[in-house]
């Protein structure tokens, strides 16, 4: 299982899913109306390391974090 956490204003409980890469996660999350609007603007971290490729392989026990953009001052 891969744990998926949603940070900041996404405001959704973490999920545990059986996926092998970020492409599969993207396809799964596009079906969720609450999350799909965030997909294009979020940064993604795997095990607390930012990634840019959706081809990142995921293993059992990995954690994926969706980090929405924030404003601050």
Biopython code that builds the backbone (N, CA, C, O; Angstrom):
import numpy as np
from Bio.PDB.StructureBuilder import StructureBuilder

atoms = [
    (1, "UNK", "N", (0.831, -1.187, 0.000)),
    (1, "UNK", "CA", (0.000, 0.000, 0.000)),
    (1, "UNK", "C", (0.874, 1.249, 0.000)),
    (1, "UNK", "O", (1.935, 1.285, 0.624)),
    (2, "UNK", "N", (0.415, 2.252, -0.700)),
    (2, "UNK", "CA", (1.055, 3.565, -0.739)),
    (2, "UNK", "C", (0.115, 4.541, -0.036)),
    (2, "UNK", "O", (-1.080, 4.585, -0.325)),
    (3, "UNK", "N", (0.664, 5.312, 0.879)),
    (3, "UNK", "CA", (-0.140, 6.318, 1.580)),
    (3, "UNK", "C", (-0.077, 7.616, 0.790)),
    (3, "UNK", "O", (1.003, 8.069, 0.412)),
    (4, "UNK", "N", (-1.238, 8.212, 0.542)),
    (4, "UNK", "CA", (-1.325, 9.481, -0.172)),
    (4, "UNK", "C", (-1.902, 10.502, 0.787)),
    (4, "UNK", "O", (-3.012, 10.334, 1.291)),
    (5, "UNK", "N", (-1.137, 11.574, 1.042)),
    (5, "UNK", "CA", (-1.634, 12.619, 1.933)),
    (5, "UNK", "C", (-1.824, 13.911, 1.167)),
    (5, "UNK", "O", (-1.083, 14.226, 0.237)),
    (6, "UNK", "N", (-2.841, 14.652, 1.586)),
    (6, "UNK", "CA", (-3.241, 15.890, 0.938)),
    (6, "UNK", "C", (-3.013, 17.025, 1.922)),
    (6, "UNK", "O", (-3.652, 17.076, 2.973)),
    (7, "UNK", "N", (-2.112, 17.929, 1.592)),
    (7, "UNK", "CA", (-1.737, 18.980, 2.528)),
    (7, "UNK", "C", (-2.479, 20.282, 2.256)),
    (7, "UNK", "O", (-3.068, 20.473, 1.192)),
    (8, "UNK", "N", (-2.435, 21.165, 3.235)),
    (8, "UNK", "CA", (-2.998, 22.503, 3.095)),
    (8, "UNK", "C", (-4.472, 22.518, 2.797)),
    (8, "UNK", "O", (-5.241, 21.752, 3.377)),
    (9, "UNK", "N", (-4.874, 23.397, 1.882)),
    (9, "UNK", "CA", (-6.307, 23.630, 1.644)),
    (9, "UNK", "C", (-7.034, 22.513, 0.897)),
    (9, "UNK", "O", (-8.245, 22.606, 0.696)),
    (10, "UNK", "N", (-6.335, 21.474, 0.485)),
    (10, "UNK", "CA", (-7.037, 20.372, -0.188)),
    (10, "UNK", "C", (-8.038, 19.744, 0.775)),
    (10, "UNK", "O", (-9.132, 19.349, 0.372)),
    (11, "UNK", "N", (-7.662, 19.654, 2.042)),
    (11, "UNK", "CA", (-8.583, 19.255, 3.107)),
    (11, "UNK", "C", (-9.274, 17.921, 2.819)),
    (11, "UNK", "O", (-10.503, 17.842, 2.795)),
    (12, "UNK", "N", (-8.480, 16.884, 2.604)),
    (12, "UNK", "CA", (-9.010, 15.544, 2.364)),
    (12, "UNK", "C", (-8.211, 14.559, 3.215)),
    (12, "UNK", "O", (-7.000, 14.704, 3.384)),
    (13, "UNK", "N", (-8.898, 13.574, 3.738)),
    (13, "UNK", "CA", (-8.240, 12.539, 4.538)),
    (13, "UNK", "C", (-7.254, 11.756, 3.672)),
    (13, "UNK", "O", (-7.458, 11.606, 2.467)),
    (14, "UNK", "N", (-6.195, 11.264, 4.289)),
    (14, "UNK", "CA", (-5.194, 10.458, 3.585)),
    (14, "UNK", "C", (-5.835, 9.180, 3.043)),
    (14, "UNK", "O", (-6.794, 8.656, 3.611)),
    (15, "UNK", "N", (-5.280, 8.694, 1.932)),
    (15, "UNK", "CA", (-5.744, 7.451, 1.313)),
    (15, "UNK", "C", (-4.629, 6.425, 1.347)),
    (15, "UNK", "O", (-3.452, 6.786, 1.338)),
    (16, "UNK", "N", (-4.981, 5.166, 1.387)),
    (16, "UNK", "CA", (-4.042, 4.072, 1.184)),
    (16, "UNK", "C", (-4.484, 3.351, -0.078)),
    (16, "UNK", "O", (-5.604, 2.846, -0.155)),
    (17, "UNK", "N", (-3.592, 3.305, -1.076)),
    (17, "UNK", "CA", (-3.963, 2.745, -2.377)),
    (17, "UNK", "C", (-2.886, 1.787, -2.879)),
    (17, "UNK", "O", (-1.717, 1.877, -2.504)),
    (18, "UNK", "N", (-3.318, 0.877, -3.732)),
    (18, "UNK", "CA", (-2.409, -0.062, -4.394)),
    (18, "UNK", "C", (-2.072, 0.507, -5.764)),
    (18, "UNK", "O", (-2.840, 0.343, -6.712)),
    (19, "UNK", "N", (-0.921, 1.179, -5.872)),
    (19, "UNK", "CA", (-0.472, 1.750, -7.138)),
    (19, "UNK", "C", (1.027, 1.491, -7.270)),
    (19, "UNK", "O", (1.710, 1.241, -6.277)),
    (20, "UNK", "N", (1.537, 1.553, -8.509)),
    (20, "UNK", "CA", (2.964, 1.299, -8.722)),
    (20, "UNK", "C", (3.725, 2.524, -9.208)),
    (20, "UNK", "O", (4.956, 2.513, -9.237)),
    (21, "UNK", "N", (3.000, 3.597, -9.595)),
    (21, "UNK", "CA", (3.689, 4.830, -10.014)),
    (21, "UNK", "C", (2.729, 6.017, -9.924)),
    (21, "UNK", "O", (1.535, 5.856, -9.670)),
    (22, "UNK", "N", (3.275, 7.198, -10.135)),
    (22, "UNK", "CA", (2.466, 8.414, -10.005)),
    (22, "UNK", "C", (1.458, 8.574, -11.133)),
    (22, "UNK", "O", (0.434, 9.231, -10.944)),
    (23, "UNK", "N", (1.716, 7.996, -12.293)),
    (23, "UNK", "CA", (0.722, 8.037, -13.374)),
    (23, "UNK", "C", (-0.578, 7.365, -12.930)),
    (23, "UNK", "O", (-1.669, 7.871, -13.195)),
    (24, "UNK", "N", (-0.455, 6.234, -12.260)),
    (24, "UNK", "CA", (-1.644, 5.533, -11.767)),
    (24, "UNK", "C", (-2.373, 6.374, -10.723)),
    (24, "UNK", "O", (-3.603, 6.413, -10.700)),
    (25, "UNK", "N", (-1.612, 7.048, -9.858)),
    (25, "UNK", "CA", (-2.232, 7.903, -8.853)),
    (25, "UNK", "C", (-2.980, 9.051, -9.524)),
    (25, "UNK", "O", (-4.102, 9.371, -9.132)),
    (26, "UNK", "N", (-2.367, 9.673, -10.533)),
    (26, "UNK", "CA", (-3.023, 10.768, -11.248)),
    (26, "UNK", "C", (-4.339, 10.338, -11.861)),
    (26, "UNK", "O", (-5.330, 11.065, -11.782)),
    (27, "UNK", "N", (-4.358, 9.167, -12.472)),
    (27, "UNK", "CA", (-5.592, 8.661, -13.086)),
    (27, "UNK", "C", (-6.664, 8.430, -12.026)),
    (27, "UNK", "O", (-7.839, 8.721, -12.250)),
    (28, "UNK", "N", (-6.258, 7.909, -10.882)),
    (28, "UNK", "CA", (-7.195, 7.654, -9.785)),
    (28, "UNK", "C", (-7.763, 8.960, -9.232)),
    (28, "UNK", "O", (-8.966, 9.067, -8.994)),
    (29, "UNK", "N", (-6.901, 9.943, -9.031)),
    (29, "UNK", "CA", (-7.337, 11.197, -8.423)),
    (29, "UNK", "C", (-8.140, 12.085, -9.367)),
    (29, "UNK", "O", (-8.908, 12.930, -8.906)),
    (30, "UNK", "N", (-7.980, 11.914, -10.671)),
    (30, "UNK", "CA", (-8.773, 12.684, -11.631)),
    (30, "UNK", "C", (-10.256, 12.376, -11.496)),
    (30, "UNK", "O", (-11.095, 13.186, -11.891)),
    (31, "UNK", "N", (-10.585, 11.220, -10.946)),
    (31, "UNK", "CA", (-11.982, 10.825, -10.771)),
    (31, "UNK", "C", (-12.602, 11.449, -9.522)),
    (31, "UNK", "O", (-13.819, 11.398, -9.346)),
    (32, "UNK", "N", (-11.776, 12.038, -8.654)),
    (32, "UNK", "CA", (-12.253, 12.650, -7.409)),
    (32, "UNK", "C", (-12.409, 14.152, -7.635)),
    (32, "UNK", "O", (-11.411, 14.857, -7.781)),
    (33, "UNK", "N", (-13.634, 14.648, -7.667)),
    (33, "UNK", "CA", (-13.881, 16.060, -7.979)),
    (33, "UNK", "C", (-13.230, 17.013, -6.988)),
    (33, "UNK", "O", (-12.823, 18.112, -7.364)),
    (34, "UNK", "N", (-13.126, 16.606, -5.726)),
    (34, "UNK", "CA", (-12.522, 17.474, -4.715)),
    (34, "UNK", "C", (-11.017, 17.634, -4.922)),
    (34, "UNK", "O", (-10.444, 18.656, -4.546)),
    (35, "UNK", "N", (-10.387, 16.643, -5.510)),
    (35, "UNK", "CA", (-8.933, 16.659, -5.667)),
    (35, "UNK", "C", (-8.518, 17.036, -7.086)),
    (35, "UNK", "O", (-7.476, 17.665, -7.270)),
    (36, "UNK", "N", (-9.297, 16.671, -8.078)),
    (36, "UNK", "CA", (-8.886, 16.843, -9.475)),
    (36, "UNK", "C", (-8.527, 18.289, -9.823)),
    (36, "UNK", "O", (-7.635, 18.526, -10.638)),
    (37, "UNK", "N", (-9.208, 19.247, -9.216)),
    (37, "UNK", "CA", (-8.922, 20.658, -9.512)),
    (37, "UNK", "C", (-7.542, 21.083, -9.014)),
    (37, "UNK", "O", (-7.015, 22.099, -9.465)),
    (38, "UNK", "N", (-6.953, 20.329, -8.099)),
    (38, "UNK", "CA", (-5.632, 20.660, -7.555)),
    (38, "UNK", "C", (-4.482, 20.007, -8.318)),
    (38, "UNK", "O", (-3.335, 20.426, -8.167)),
    (39, "UNK", "N", (-4.759, 19.005, -9.120)),
    (39, "UNK", "CA", (-3.700, 18.185, -9.701)),
    (39, "UNK", "C", (-2.702, 18.958, -10.554)),
    (39, "UNK", "O", (-1.508, 18.658, -10.517)),
    (40, "UNK", "N", (-3.152, 19.929, -11.310)),
    (40, "UNK", "CA", (-2.250, 20.663, -12.200)),
    (40, "UNK", "C", (-1.343, 21.640, -11.465)),
    (40, "UNK", "O", (-0.302, 22.027, -11.996)),
    (41, "UNK", "N", (-1.713, 22.043, -10.264)),
    (41, "UNK", "CA", (-0.940, 23.074, -9.567)),
    (41, "UNK", "C", (-0.134, 22.551, -8.383)),
    (41, "UNK", "O", (0.695, 23.280, -7.839)),
    (42, "UNK", "N", (-0.355, 21.328, -7.981)),
    (42, "UNK", "CA", (0.336, 20.792, -6.807)),
    (42, "UNK", "C", (1.743, 20.313, -7.129)),
    (42, "UNK", "O", (2.005, 19.776, -8.206)),
    (43, "UNK", "N", (2.635, 20.518, -6.181)),
    (43, "UNK", "CA", (3.924, 19.846, -6.206)),
    (43, "UNK", "C", (3.685, 18.468, -5.596)),
    (43, "UNK", "O", (2.733, 18.271, -4.841)),
    (44, "UNK", "N", (4.558, 17.517, -5.928)),
    (44, "UNK", "CA", (4.404, 16.160, -5.422)),
    (44, "UNK", "C", (5.709, 15.729, -4.769)),
    (44, "UNK", "O", (6.793, 15.940, -5.312)),
    (45, "UNK", "N", (5.583, 15.125, -3.603)),
    (45, "UNK", "CA", (6.746, 14.577, -2.904)),
    (45, "UNK", "C", (6.522, 13.089, -2.673)),
    (45, "UNK", "O", (5.419, 12.657, -2.337)),
    (46, "UNK", "N", (7.576, 12.321, -2.855)),
    (46, "UNK", "CA", (7.554, 10.900, -2.539)),
    (46, "UNK", "C", (8.542, 10.692, -1.401)),
    (46, "UNK", "O", (9.733, 10.976, -1.536)),
    (47, "UNK", "N", (8.042, 10.199, -0.296)),
    (47, "UNK", "CA", (8.869, 10.005, 0.902)),
    (47, "UNK", "C", (9.615, 11.283, 1.262)),
    (47, "UNK", "O", (10.806, 11.260, 1.569)),
    (48, "UNK", "N", (8.887, 12.400, 1.217)),
    (48, "UNK", "CA", (9.376, 13.734, 1.612)),
    (48, "UNK", "C", (10.433, 14.328, 0.683)),
    (48, "UNK", "O", (11.143, 15.254, 1.075)),
    (49, "UNK", "N", (10.547, 13.806, -0.547)),
    (49, "UNK", "CA", (11.462, 14.357, -1.548)),
    (49, "UNK", "C", (10.644, 14.786, -2.761)),
    (49, "UNK", "O", (9.917, 13.976, -3.336)),
    (50, "UNK", "N", (10.758, 16.059, -3.156)),
    (50, "UNK", "CA", (10.010, 16.543, -4.318)),
    (50, "UNK", "C", (10.430, 15.796, -5.581)),
    (50, "UNK", "O", (11.611, 15.518, -5.785)),
    (51, "UNK", "N", (9.452, 15.476, -6.423)),
    (51, "UNK", "CA", (9.705, 14.790, -7.685)),
    (51, "UNK", "C", (9.033, 15.567, -8.815)),
    (51, "UNK", "O", (8.072, 16.302, -8.586)),
    (52, "UNK", "N", (9.544, 15.400, -10.032)),
    (52, "UNK", "CA", (8.948, 16.067, -11.184)),
    (52, "UNK", "C", (8.409, 15.075, -12.207)),
    (52, "UNK", "O", (7.561, 15.440, -13.021)),
    (53, "UNK", "N", (8.873, 13.852, -12.186)),
    (53, "UNK", "CA", (8.435, 12.849, -13.151)),
    (53, "UNK", "C", (7.257, 12.054, -12.608)),
    (53, "UNK", "O", (7.227, 11.692, -11.432)),
    (54, "UNK", "N", (6.294, 11.788, -13.470)),
    (54, "UNK", "CA", (5.159, 10.953, -13.079)),
    (54, "UNK", "C", (5.483, 9.471, -13.223)),
    (54, "UNK", "O", (4.665, 8.620, -12.875)),
    (55, "UNK", "N", (6.669, 9.160, -13.733)),
    (55, "UNK", "CA", (7.076, 7.766, -13.911)),
    (55, "UNK", "C", (7.806, 7.209, -12.700)),
    (55, "UNK", "O", (8.351, 6.108, -12.763)),
    (56, "UNK", "N", (7.825, 7.951, -11.599)),
    (56, "UNK", "CA", (8.495, 7.492, -10.387)),
    (56, "UNK", "C", (7.835, 6.207, -9.903)),
    (56, "UNK", "O", (6.624, 6.159, -9.686)),
    (57, "UNK", "N", (8.658, 5.155, -9.736)),
    (57, "UNK", "CA", (8.143, 3.884, -9.235)),
    (57, "UNK", "C", (7.836, 4.006, -7.750)),
    (57, "UNK", "O", (8.584, 4.636, -7.002)),
    (58, "UNK", "N", (6.743, 3.403, -7.332)),
    (58, "UNK", "CA", (6.337, 3.418, -5.932)),
    (58, "UNK", "C", (6.345, 1.999, -5.391)),
    (58, "UNK", "O", (6.028, 1.043, -6.098)),
    (59, "UNK", "N", (6.714, 1.882, -4.120)),
    (59, "UNK", "CA", (6.772, 0.580, -3.465)),
    (59, "UNK", "C", (5.863, 0.570, -2.252)),
    (59, "UNK", "O", (5.447, 1.620, -1.762)),
    (60, "UNK", "N", (5.563, -0.616, -1.778)),
    (60, "UNK", "CA", (4.759, -0.776, -0.583)),
    (60, "UNK", "C", (5.393, 0.003, 0.565)),
    (60, "UNK", "O", (6.587, -0.136, 0.831)),
    (61, "UNK", "N", (4.594, 0.821, 1.241)),
    (61, "UNK", "CA", (5.094, 1.610, 2.359)),
    (61, "UNK", "C", (5.511, 3.023, 2.002)),
    (61, "UNK", "O", (5.794, 3.820, 2.897)),
    (62, "UNK", "N", (5.557, 3.363, 0.704)),
    (62, "UNK", "CA", (5.914, 4.726, 0.300)),
    (62, "UNK", "C", (4.813, 5.701, 0.699)),
    (62, "UNK", "O", (3.659, 5.320, 0.897)),
    (63, "UNK", "N", (5.203, 6.978, 0.813)),
    (63, "UNK", "CA", (4.248, 8.044, 1.118)),
    (63, "UNK", "C", (4.330, 9.088, 0.010)),
    (63, "UNK", "O", (5.415, 9.566, -0.322)),
    (64, "UNK", "N", (3.189, 9.436, -0.555)),
    (64, "UNK", "CA", (3.096, 10.483, -1.565)),
    (64, "UNK", "C", (2.346, 11.652, -0.939)),
    (64, "UNK", "O", (1.286, 11.470, -0.340)),
    (65, "UNK", "N", (2.901, 12.850, -1.078)),
    (65, "UNK", "CA", (2.258, 14.056, -0.534)),
    (65, "UNK", "C", (1.940, 15.005, -1.671)),
    (65, "UNK", "O", (2.797, 15.287, -2.508)),
    (66, "UNK", "N", (0.713, 15.499, -1.705)),
    (66, "UNK", "CA", (0.329, 16.548, -2.648)),
    (66, "UNK", "C", (0.393, 17.873, -1.927)),
    (66, "UNK", "O", (-0.282, 18.086, -0.919)),
    (67, "UNK", "N", (1.227, 18.773, -2.466)),
    (67, "UNK", "CA", (1.485, 20.053, -1.834)),
    (67, "UNK", "C", (0.949, 21.174, -2.713)),
    (67, "UNK", "O", (1.571, 21.514, -3.719)),
    (68, "UNK", "N", (-0.185, 21.750, -2.357)),
    (68, "UNK", "CA", (-0.760, 22.833, -3.157)),
    (68, "UNK", "C", (0.071, 24.113, -3.000)),
    (68, "UNK", "O", (0.763, 24.293, -1.998)),
    (69, "UNK", "N", (-0.008, 24.999, -4.003)),
    (69, "UNK", "CA", (0.683, 26.279, -3.870)),
    (69, "UNK", "C", (0.050, 27.089, -2.726)),
    (69, "UNK", "O", (-1.146, 26.980, -2.456)),
    (70, "UNK", "N", (0.867, 27.887, -2.078)),
    (70, "UNK", "CA", (0.365, 28.705, -0.986)),
    (70, "UNK", "C", (0.808, 30.147, -1.192)),
    (70, "UNK", "O", (1.795, 30.418, -1.876)),
    (71, "UNK", "N", (0.079, 31.043, -0.601)),
    (71, "UNK", "CA", (0.443, 32.456, -0.624)),
    (71, "UNK", "C", (0.889, 32.826, 0.777)),
    (71, "UNK", "O", (0.378, 32.304, 1.768)),
    (72, "UNK", "N", (1.816, 33.704, 0.840)),
    (72, "UNK", "CA", (2.288, 34.119, 2.154)),
    (72, "UNK", "C", (2.968, 35.463, 2.073)),
    (72, "UNK", "O", (3.109, 36.053, 1.002)),
    (73, "UNK", "N", (3.373, 35.916, 3.195)),
    (73, "UNK", "CA", (4.022, 37.210, 3.186)),
    (73, "UNK", "C", (5.058, 37.296, 4.250)),
    (73, "UNK", "O", (5.714, 38.328, 4.391)),
]
sb = StructureBuilder()
sb.init_structure("model")
sb.init_model(0)
sb.init_chain("A")
sb.init_seg("    ")
for serial, (resi, resn, name, xyz) in enumerate(atoms, 1):
    if name == "N":
        sb.init_residue(resn, " ", resi, " ")
    sb.init_atom(name, np.array(xyz, "f"), 0.0, 1.0, " ", f" {name:<3s}", serial, name[0])
structure = sb.get_structure()
